Amino acid sequence: MAEAAAEAAAEAATKAAAEAGSEANDRVPVVLAQPCHAGLLAGWADGEVEPLDALDALGIRVVPEFVTADEEAALVECLEAGRFTSVGGRELQNLGGVPPVLDEGPGMVVEPLPEWLGDVVAALNAAGLYSGEAAVPNHCLANRYPPGTGIAPHCDGPRFAPLVADISLGADAVMVFSEVASREIVAEVELPARSLLVFARDAYHKHKHAIASSPTYEGSPTRYSLTLRRVKRVAEAGAAREILYTDEGLRAARAAKFAHLRLISEKE
Ligand SMILES: O=C(O)CCC(=O)C(=O)O
């Protein structure tokens, strides 16, 4: 009897933990070709290479056709196999865990990124984007923008290592960067479908970024984006067990999830 109760409690804990974190989606890896991108971004994140232009000097670069049309379709299929949560207008999936909102607490309970995303991270690594483990992404926010939605100006802030890789899928968009202090728009960056945007340095620390609402004409394509970042504060294994398997931990994880969703919805 006690065993059955313990089993039921464990099952409930596992279910609640899954709801508190990202959605399981065990699609096979999407294999990326793009050998021409190998080494393309080596030293870029640290500002060690000569900037190509003013945008690059700010810490913003776009790599067109980072994925092929076939790879784009396969990635969208993987996303559509997962469950999106609606936040304001935009819809999202947290892959890799739910980033902590508050400064206190044990940090993100890390879940493995889905297998289908593995080659995307490998491709970013092969492009030379990451100079050390401290920047390698452990989290991916997948956004889906139904017609008429976008994301309001915001900074990604200190929760993440200051290096963002953002892959656009399905439709083009424009990302607007504005100075935090003056609110002056400094760049309107075209993000064609299949491109990779990377931003770091001043673009990360001193600027907000936003995506204007997507078009609403009949048949307008849905845009998706994969935003890959490193969550800095992660729970140690012991703390993670406590979060996942105690009532108090689960309550805290749920509260953190709602706080995270509230923070995100403020960007609408
Ligand atoms: O959709 C995008 O390309 C940007 C998403 C974004 O800014 C975010 O998720 O913080």
The ligand as an SDF file (V2000), in Angstrom:
LIG
                    3D

 10  9  0  0  0  0  0  0  0  0999 V2000
   12.1050   35.8440  -32.8950 O   0  0  0  0  0  0  0  0  0  0  0  0
   13.2330   36.2670  -32.8110 C   0  0  0  0  0  0  0  0  0  0  0  0
   14.0090   36.2200  -33.7810 O   0  0  0  0  0  0  0  0  0  0  0  0
   13.7350   36.9350  -31.5540 C   0  0  0  0  0  0  0  0  0  0  0  0
   13.2500   36.3230  -30.3040 C   0  0  0  0  0  0  0  0  0  0  0  0
   13.7090   37.0390  -29.0770 C   0  0  0  0  0  0  0  0  0  0  0  0
   14.1270   38.1510  -29.0840 O   0  0  0  0  0  0  0  0  0  0  0  0
   13.6500   36.3370  -27.7730 C   0  0  0  0  0  0  0  0  0  0  0  0
   13.1820   35.1980  -27.7420 O   0  0  0  0  0  0  0  0  0  0  0  0
   14.0940   36.9280  -26.7680 O   0  0  0  0  0  0  0  0  0  0  0  0
  1  2  2  0
  2  3  1  0
  2  4  1  0
  4  5  1  0
  5  6  1  0
  6  7  2  0
  6  8  1  0
  8  9  2  0
  8 10  1  0
M  END
$$$$
